[in-house]
Amino acid sequence: MEELANKAYADFQSALAINPRLIWAFSEQIRIGRMVGDHELVEQSVKAALAIDPADDRTYLDWIMASEPRWGGSRQQMLAIAHAAEQHLGENPLLVLVLEKPFSDPATFTYNYSPASLETLDRALLIAPSPFDLKFAGNTAMAGHLPEKAIWYFSESYRFLNSSETLSERASALIALGRTDLAKQSLGDVTKLKVQDSNELRSLADALWRLDRLGDAEKLYITILERNPLDQGALVSLSQLYLNKPIQLDKAKPLLARLLEHYPNNARGWLLSSIDKPDAECHAALRKYLELVDPNDSYEQPSIAMAKKRLAELERVSH
C-alpha cells in the first residue's frame, strides 16, 4: 500500500507542478495521507486546498473522513472540522454534508444498536438525510429489533439510492413484521433490476432464505462463490444454510475449511465449525468463537448464550 501511495503522491506532485491550483490533487493527497497514516500530509494538503477555495466541500469531506477514530482521529476533531465548514455554508450549501458526519459515521461510535444509536442517527438525518445514512439507520433499527422503523428508513433510502440491496433489506424487515406478502412484492421488484453486484446478491439471498426459499437462496450464494471463491459473507451464509435442517455436513465442511483457512478471525466460522464435532474439538471451536466475537453485537447474543451453555456442559462432562 505504501509503495503505491508513494507513486500516486509523485504523480499528484507532477500535476501540481503544472497547475498549482489543481484542488482535486490536494484532495487526493488527503486520501493518501489517511490511508498511510501520514497526518502531516493530510494537514498540509488541507491547508493548500482551502487556500485555493475556503468553501470546497470535497476538501472538507476528505478532511473529516481522515479525522475519523479508525484513522487515528477523534470525534472531537470531526466536530471541530464540521464547525469550520459551517462558517462557509453561505458560500457553499453542499457543506451541510460535512455537518452530519460526526453524528452519522458508523466508525465514530461503538454502536450497540440501542435506541440511543438511532437517536444519534436521527440527529444526523435531520441535518442532511444521506441515502447511505438512511440505509445504515435501517440496519441499526433491524439489529435493535425495530423492523417497523427499519422499513421507513429503507424505503426513504431507496427513493434516492435505487439499490436492490436496500429493497432486499426492506423485504427482510417486512418478513420480521409478518408481512410476507409485501416482502414477496419487494423481492419481485429486486428481480426486475437484474442484480449483478455480489453484496446485493447476498442481501437478496438472505431475504429469500427468510422466506424459506432455500433452493433459490442456495443458487445465489453459489453464484457469488463462483465469481469469488473467497467471498467471506457468502462462505458464512452458505455454510450456515447447509447446517440448518436437514443438515448437509458434506457440503458445509469444505466451505468452512476454506473460510477458516483464509479468514481465521471469522468468529461465526468457528461457531459453525463446532457443529457435529468430537467434544474436544467442539470445545476448542466454541472457545475460539467466544474469544473473537464482539460481545456487544446484538445479532450474536443468542449464539453467545448458546455457546456458553454448551461449553459449560462439555466442561461438566470432562470433569
C-alpha positions, 0 to 999 in steps of 0.5 A: 500500500505504501509503495503505491501511495508513494507513486500516486503522491509523485504523480499528484506532485507532477500535476501540481507542478503544472497547475498549482491550483489543481484542488482535486490533487490536494484532495487526493493527497488527503486520501493518501495521507489517511490511508498511510497514516501520514497526518502531516500530509493530510494537514498540509494538503488541507491547508493548500486546498482551502487556500485555493477555495475556503468553501470546497466541500470535497476538501472538507469531506476528505478532511473529516473522513481522515479525522475519523477514530479508525484513522487515528482521529477523534470525534472531537476533531470531526466536530471541530472540522464540521464547525469550520465548514459551517462558517462557509455554508453561505458560500457553499450549501453542499457543506451541510454534508460535512455537518452530519458526519460526526453524528452519522459515521458508523466508525465514530461510535461503538454502536450497540444498536440501542435506541440511543444509536438511532437517536444519534442517527436521527440527529444526523438525518435531520441535518442532511438525510444521506441515502447511505445514512438512511440505509445504515439507520435501517440496519441499526433499527433491524439489529435493535429489533425495530423492523417497523422503523427499519422499513421507513428508513429503507424505503426513504433510502431507496427513493434516492439510492435505487439499490436492490440491496436496500429493497432486499433489506426492506423485504427482510424487515417486512418478513420480521413484521409478518408481512410476507406478502409485501416482502414477496412484492419487494423481492419481485421488484429486486428481480426486475433490476437484474442484480449483478453486484455480489453484496446485493446478491447476498442481501437478496439471498438472505431475504429469500432464505427468510422466506424459506426459499432455500433452493433459490437462496442456495443458487445465489450464494453459489453464484457469488462463490463462483465469481469469488471463491473467497467471498467471506459473507457468502462462505458464512451464509452458505455454510450456515444454510447447509447446517440448518435442517436437514443438515448437509455436513458434506457440503458445509465442511469444505466451505468452512475449511476454506473460510477458516483457512483464509479468514481465521478471525471469522468468529461465526466460522468457528461457531459453525465449525463446532457443529457435529464435532468430537467434544474436544474439538467442539470445545476448542471451536466454541472457545475460539468463537467466544474469544473473537466475537464482539460481545456487544453485537446484538445479532450474536447474543443468542449464539453467545448464550448458546455457546456458553451453555454448551461449553459449560456442559462439555466442561461438566462432562470432562470433569 
